[in-house]
């Protein structure tokens, strides 16, 4: 069974106002120009270090591994 297509009604917001709102929102967004120094991916706008989220997580994971005490392997 297929649904019947709903008839298109009048838009709630006129297209002119919708376009103006889209332009205002896009103007408020910060531009992404910084690249990750490791992989070249996009970095977040508020970041203090030039790393993308993946490389930042890998760095944090590596720090956690270093901080854990090394247990010598049992023979």
C-alpha positions, 0 to 999 in steps of 0.5 A, a space after each residue: 500500500 502506498 500513501 496518497 501524496 499530500 497536497 502542497 499547501 501555502 508555505 507558513 513563512 514566505 520564501 523572502 523571509 526564509 532566505 533573509 534568515 538563512 543569510 543572517 544565520 550563515 553570517 553569524 557562523 565562524 569561518 572554518 579556515 584552520 586545518 589540523 596539524 596532524 591529518 589536515 582535517 577541520 579544527 573547531 573554531 574555539 580550539 586553542 590547539 591546531 588539532 581536529 577532534 579525532 587527533 585531540 582524542 588520540 592525544 588524550 588517550 596517549 596521555 592516559 596510557 603514559 600516566 598509568 603505571 607500567 606493569 612488567 610482563 610476567 614470564 
